[in-house]
Amino acid sequence: MVTAPDPCESNPASTSTVTSTAPCFNQPPSTVARRGPLPLPTKTSYAWAEAVHTHGDPERSAGYRWKSDRYPGDDAEPAHIRTWGQGAWLKVLIDAGLDHYARRLWLPMLQATDA
């Protein structure tokens, strides 16, 4: 088995600046968030950001898109079931950073449509 060199280990023989600036994904808890799944279900995160943009209730709007009712919600997607668990509550995504990531992804696009 061939393995790539770890960019986080110091290598005095290397003079490449790429090696010295490469991200270190094996760092302690301060960077653990980089290794977790992004809480960005498409319909749910868009509904959250749209509600923030229009000064609505993001938790309510996103909840309608997340939970399955008459129509399947994002919680019924196999990838989300595997990631967040069967029947996961929206609170799980909120705790994982849904607000931050939804704003970061969708708000610039929503603001651009206002211009």
C-alpha positions as CSV (number, residue, x, y, z in Angstrom):
1,M,0.0,0.0,0.0
2,V,1.3,3.4,-1.0
3,T,0.5,6.4,1.2
4,A,0.9,10.0,0.6
5,P,3.2,12.1,2.9
6,D,1.4,13.8,5.7
7,P,1.5,17.6,5.0
8,C,1.2,18.3,8.7
9,E,4.4,16.6,9.6
10,S,7.5,18.7,9.3
11,N,9.9,17.6,6.6
12,P,13.2,19.4,6.7
13,A,14.2,18.0,3.3
14,S,11.2,19.6,1.6
15,T,11.5,23.2,0.5
16,S,8.0,23.3,-1.2
17,T,5.8,26.1,0.1
18,V,2.8,23.9,-0.7
19,T,3.7,21.4,1.9
20,S,4.2,24.1,4.6
21,T,0.8,25.7,3.8
22,A,-1.2,22.5,3.2
23,P,-4.2,22.2,5.6
24,C,-3.7,19.8,8.5
25,F,-6.9,17.7,8.9
26,N,-5.5,15.6,11.7
27,Q,-5.4,18.4,14.2
28,P,-7.0,18.4,17.7
29,P,-10.6,19.4,18.4
30,S,-10.3,23.0,17.3
31,T,-10.4,21.7,13.7
32,V,-12.6,18.7,14.1
33,A,-15.5,20.5,12.6
34,R,-13.8,20.3,9.2
35,R,-14.2,16.6,9.3
36,G,-17.9,16.4,10.0
37,P,-20.7,16.4,7.5
38,L,-22.0,19.8,6.4
39,P,-25.5,20.3,7.6
40,L,-26.8,21.5,4.2
41,P,-29.8,19.6,3.0
42,T,-30.7,21.5,-0.1
43,K,-34.4,22.3,0.5
44,T,-34.0,22.8,4.2
45,S,-31.0,25.0,4.1
46,Y,-32.5,27.2,1.3
47,A,-35.7,27.6,3.3
48,W,-33.7,28.6,6.4
49,A,-31.7,31.2,4.5
50,E,-34.8,32.5,2.7
51,A,-36.6,33.0,6.0
52,V,-33.6,34.8,7.4
53,H,-33.5,37.0,4.3
54,T,-37.2,37.9,4.5
55,H,-37.2,38.3,8.3
56,G,-39.4,35.2,8.8
57,D,-39.0,32.3,11.2
58,P,-36.2,30.1,9.9
59,E,-36.8,27.2,12.2
60,R,-40.4,26.9,11.1
61,S,-39.7,27.3,7.4
62,A,-36.8,24.8,7.5
63,G,-38.8,22.4,9.6
64,Y,-41.5,22.2,6.9
65,R,-38.8,21.2,4.3
66,W,-36.9,18.9,6.6
67,K,-39.7,16.7,8.0
68,S,-41.6,14.4,5.7
69,D,-45.4,14.8,5.9
70,R,-47.6,14.5,2.8
71,Y,-44.5,14.8,0.7
72,P,-41.0,13.5,1.4
73,G,-38.8,16.0,3.1
74,D,-35.0,16.2,3.2
75,D,-35.1,13.8,6.2
76,A,-36.2,11.0,3.8
77,E,-33.2,11.2,1.6
78,P,-30.9,8.1,2.0
79,A,-27.8,10.3,2.4
80,H,-29.4,12.3,5.2
81,I,-30.7,9.2,7.0
82,R,-27.2,7.7,6.9
83,T,-25.6,10.9,8.1
84,W,-28.1,12.2,10.7
85,G,-30.1,9.1,11.5
86,Q,-33.6,7.9,10.9
87,G,-36.1,10.4,12.0
88,A,-33.5,13.0,13.0
89,W,-34.9,16.3,14.3
90,L,-34.1,19.6,12.7
91,K,-32.4,20.5,16.0
92,V,-29.6,18.1,15.2
93,L,-28.8,20.1,12.0
94,I,-29.1,23.4,13.9
95,D,-26.6,22.2,16.5
96,A,-24.3,21.1,13.7
97,G,-24.3,24.6,12.2
98,L,-27.2,24.8,9.8
99,D,-27.7,28.5,10.4
100,H,-24.1,29.4,9.6
101,Y,-23.7,27.3,6.5
102,A,-27.1,28.1,5.1
103,R,-26.5,31.8,5.5
104,R,-23.0,31.5,3.9
105,L,-24.3,29.5,0.9
106,W,-27.6,31.0,0.1
107,L,-27.7,34.6,1.4
108,P,-25.3,36.1,-1.2
109,M,-27.5,34.6,-4.0
110,L,-30.7,35.8,-2.4
111,Q,-29.2,39.3,-1.9
112,A,-28.1,39.4,-5.5
113,T,-31.7,38.8,-6.7
114,D,-32.8,41.9,-4.7
115,A,-30.4,44.1,-6.6
